[in-house]
Structure formats: C-alpha cells, structure tokens
Amino acid sequence: MTAQETEALQFLIDRARKVGMTEKEVTEQRRSFAYGNSAFENSRITREMIDQEADKLGL
C-alpha cells in the first residue's frame, strides 16, 4: 500500500468513527450480523426467525 493510499484509508476511517447511528440502524445492523453468522452455520435459519427471536428478547 502506498503512502497516499494509507492516508486516504486513514481519512475514511476517521470519518467513519464520527458517524452516529440511530437506534433503528443499530438494531438493523445487530440483526443482520446475527443472521449472517447464524445462517452461515445453519442454512435453515431465516431473517424472519432472527427478527422473531430479537423481538422476544426486546432487542
């Protein structure tokens, strides 16, 4: 990686650190993460299942 690429990447990282997420965005990201990791291990898991369980847990 060149010095210019490193600087550009650092700039993007610094900007990303300042981005605020709404509660809805955090919830969507959490559920997406749970689905991605769960479905990877078990292809029978659906997004609907993740949503149902998250709702039960109040997440």
Secondary structure as GFF3:
##gff-version 3
##sequence-region A 1 59
A	DSSP	alpha_helix	3	17	.	.	.	ID=ss1
A	DSSP	alpha_helix	23	41	.	.	.	ID=ss2
A	DSSP	alpha_helix	47	57	.	.	.	ID=ss3
###
